[in-house]
Structures are given as C-alpha cells and as structure tokens.
Amino acid sequence: MIELPAPDLSPAPTTTTTTTPTAESALTWRGRRLYRRGVPHRILSGGLHYFRVHPDLWRDRIRRLADLGLNTVDTYVAWNFHQPREDEEPRFDGWRDVERFIRTVGEEGLDVVVRPGPYICAEWSNGGLPSWLTGRDVAIRSSDPAFTSAVGRWFDELVPRIAALQAAEGGPVVAVQVENEFGSFGDDQAYLRWNRAALIERGIGELLFTADGPTELMLDGGTLPGTLAAATLGSKPDAARRLLAARRPEEPFVVAEFWNGWFDHWGERHHVRDPGGVVDALKQIVADGGSVSIYMAHGGTNFGLWAGANEHEGRLQPTVTSYDSDAPVAEDGTLTAKFFAVREALGARGPVRMPARTPTLPPASVPLVHRAGLLAGLRAVPASTSTGPRPASFERLGLDAGMVLHSARPRIPAGEHRLVLTDVRDRALVFADGAFLGVTGSDQRELPVRGTGAAVHLEVLVESLGRVNYGPGIGRHKGLIGPVLVDRRIVQGWESTPIALQEWSTAELTRALDAGMGAQAEHAGPASGHAGPVPEQAEHAGRGSEQAGHAGRGSGTAGFAVATVDVETPADTFLALPGSRQGLVWVNGFLLGRYWDIGPQVTLYCPAPLLREGRNTVMVLELERLGATLELRDRPELGPPEEYVEEFG
C-alpha cells in the first residue's frame, strides 16, 4: 500500500503562486504542494472518455473508477465527434452530451479534469480535429489565423458549457488543460498563449495546466510561464520528477497521463502491462504529494470508424476497434487483477460496490446469410458523384471516414500490363470489368492487368483505415491521392462516389442488403481478358456465380450479409466472425466497428444497451471473404499478449 501522509489541515499560504486567474479556484499550488480549498490535496484521477462508452453505461463506469480509489475523472473533448461537418452546428445531445457526463461524475462525488484540446491525440481519428478543417491549406496547431479562428468558433460553443460546470459555480470541474502534448508537435508559443487566453476569455477560472512528455525538447515546446506543467509518461517517474523540479522548483509533481497499459494496432500483438510494474511506478508518482491520472482507467471502445492511426517510417499503423488498453476496468467493465492491485496500492478503504463482471448473453452461433454483392450493395445507396481528370480525395468529397468508389474507362492494349496505384490511403480493392484484381496499399502498389485493346471498366474501392492522430502526419488526406498508371500512362477521367458508412441510416443499410447480387458476379474470378485475383484471394475466386442465385450461408464472397439474434434479456456479448476476412459490423443499425483477421482483436464488444428484447439484426459488410457464421461469445478475445511499457528517451 502507498503510505499517504496525514493531511495537513492548516490553511494554505495566503500568497499563492497559482495558474488560475480567479481567487475562487478549487485547486491552487505553492511550494511544490497542491491544495483544494486550502487543504493539501492529491489528484487521483483516471481517464474515461464519454465518447468511447455508451451513455447508458456512463454512471456504471464512473462508479467503477470511484471503487478503484480515485477522486477525479479526466476526459478529452473530441471536436470532430461533435461537429463532423462544418456547415452544421456542433451537437451536444445524446451521446455528445458532455455536460451530462460531467454532471454525472459530480453526482458520484468525483472531480472532473477537462481536456478540450482542440487537438487531443487519444488514438482518436485525426486527433479530434475535424477533417473539414485539416483538409484545407491551414497550419494546424499553430497561430495561423485560419486555424485559430476556426478553433475560436468551436470554443465559443464548448468552453462556456464547461465554465458553467466549474467548481466555482458549484460543479465538479476543477482543472482544464491547455492544448495537449504540444511539445511533441511544435514550438509556436504564440499559439499556446492564444489557447490559454481563449479558455480564460470564455470563462475558465479553475486551474490551467499543460501536459508533455518529460524531455527537455518536449517541455521547451509545450510549457508556458505561469501555467502548471504536468508530465505524461509510462515509466521512470523519478527522472521526470527531477527534470520538472529543476525547471519548475515551486510546482507540484503532476502526471497528467500515467500509461498503465497501451493500445493496439491491427496486425500487431495485444499490448499488456504487468500489474506489479504498474504499482511500482504508481508508488513513485504519488510519493511526496505527487498527483496522477491513470491513462486509461477505463478505455472503452472505438465505435464506428473513430479509431485513429499512427505512422512509422511511412507505414500506417491503424488502431483496432477495442480501446481496452489493458486498463484496470476492462472494455466491458470487468474489474481486472490490475484493478485490485491499483486499488490496494492507493489505499482505497471503501467497499467495491460494482460487480466484478456484468451479465453476458449465453454463447451461440447463428448463420451469416449473404444478401448482396459488394459493389452492387454499395451502388444501391444514393450518393453524389464527382467527376474530373483525377480521382477526388475524401476531403474534396467532404468525407471524413468510410470509402470512395472510383471509376474510369481506360483503353488497355492487348497483352499483359502493369496497373500502378502510386499513392493509396489506405487500402484499395481493384476491379476490372467486374473481376477482382487484388488489394493495393502502401506495401503493394502494383497489379497485373491484361488488355484486349478495348476500354476497361476500372473500379477502385478505397477504404480509410483511420486518420493519423499523432505527429506530423495529422491531417493527411485520404483516398486515391497519387495518379493511377497503366504502365507509364496516367489514367484520366474519373467518377468518384463517396460512401459515408458512418452516416448510413437504417434505410440505407436496408437498400444495400436488398440490392441482391445483380447481373455481375463480383469476386467471381477473372473476366475474359483480365488478370485473376492475387494469390491470397485465390480461395474465393470463382465462387461468386455459384452463390449469386441464392442467399446461402457463408458464401465465401464479399458483400453484405445479415444474421438474426434472438435475445430474452439484453446483456453484453462479444461478436466473432470465424472465416470472415475484413469488414464492418452493424448491430440494430449502429456501426459497432471494424474486424480484421490479421488480429490481434478477434471479438467485438457489443454492450447491452445496443440490444433489445426479441429479434436483433446484425449486418456485416465483408470486403473480401465472408464466413458462414456469427458467433456470440461470453468473453473477449483481444489476441496474443505482449508486455509493453512506453518509454521516452
């Protein structure tokens, strides 16, 4: 157990060095100590993002954090979640009701730290910045007026809502972050000062702080004189404490993010961290009055297409649907071994009120019925088409996430030729006269194509795998960015149709399902005169015609499929698609997220509020190879584990 010193009940010094502009601030600091209303205080916080947890489960998860021994919840605010389109006002209702979330935390007796960004990282698409903004010629996260004016309008809507819930107004908000880890991005101090002023001018009077990695480089770029400097780290807290003490000798040691776990990328292993190592680092952080926020205390889920991505040496690393992050409170609310280790270390003395696990549906397997071919189903949903000499990017089409179907009709001479897609972001399925040629991306940009001397109906279905959320790649465009070549000749004259899967309503989903296979047999093997599938697709080539005439189980083809799940009493479940390759899952019209057989994630968490008594409909969009069944499991499977501890330096 961490030895917490007996509180010093003497009044705080009358002359305080404070980062806040008003005397009513709940949190102040002086002499390396933090005070709350004049009483020595330690922030024991946990990350919990309202946008990653179903609203009906907010209170449940907040209570689990309280049972962990925490006194504070911290949350980011994701701008693009509230305002995905520039021509629409930001929304603060339903799932986006951040005020309700903050009030709920307060009702459970906890403080709130708000991190409004506008950039948040968080492994969230585009780091929370709207793609309609980053798609323009604007210097993001800078004092460029084109950026600050847009942020100012967003802050006009957001910040007064936070200000009204501050501790000085009787609410639970005790601190607000200025930007987010800016020192790992840039060094525009004028922008940081603007961000701080923008918060104050719109009513923030509680403690303001910055948060950066504990290196000279990051602290030089991301801190401000007169504003508390907090650290973000996963290891070596004593070294971070010494560095901050040397630079800020009067300030308390605050770790705004302690990475007690880590997120996962598709195609890698499932990251975990031993509870013993977590407890050891946690003890070092909170020693001598240190404060901490456990990131994440409860990770939740990247529902829909909101998962972000990293970029390493030009290679995209898309984040999986689960944001479990090996947190003390697991994705489905389970209280893990790490939960009890951390709780003991924090000296929590109250009872654990919440059950260790929530109820689950019994395991089951139901048929997955193929209903429509891939292109036929996608074409069945009306969308505005853009025409031009080159393919239109996602940004030009006003599309944040989903897919774009590009179509052109180049004449290809007789014989074998090279079809080269010079810059695909992020993954493209290529068809010629309805025959599937293969998959292209950053690692595979070239496919063979056979011509006859006639025009070929070339179709390229481009999928975004998530917008980069960290580093200089934030804001990069998506789609078929570079030219498409037949040998050395550029293909010109394109039609580009956006497929806004994240915005599809039940009516649009029904249109796709009811499209049928149409006249063509997609993924049916090579059409006359064209190359066949690349080897990894060979197993489902030639099967489309066989399945086109009926809705069979597990057709092996791509396209749209449906499963029916009968439920007596709604409860959590975990969906798996054995035999299916890669695609998306909707539950009763709600886009649950992406699955992919490259792992590590195998099951998709489906929380009970998404289900109803009686019949439930699960729809699957499979891009390559559909399996025969949908499985309901009673436990998650997030993949083979790998111990991972993030370190700077």
Disulfide bonds with the S-S distance in Angstrom:
none
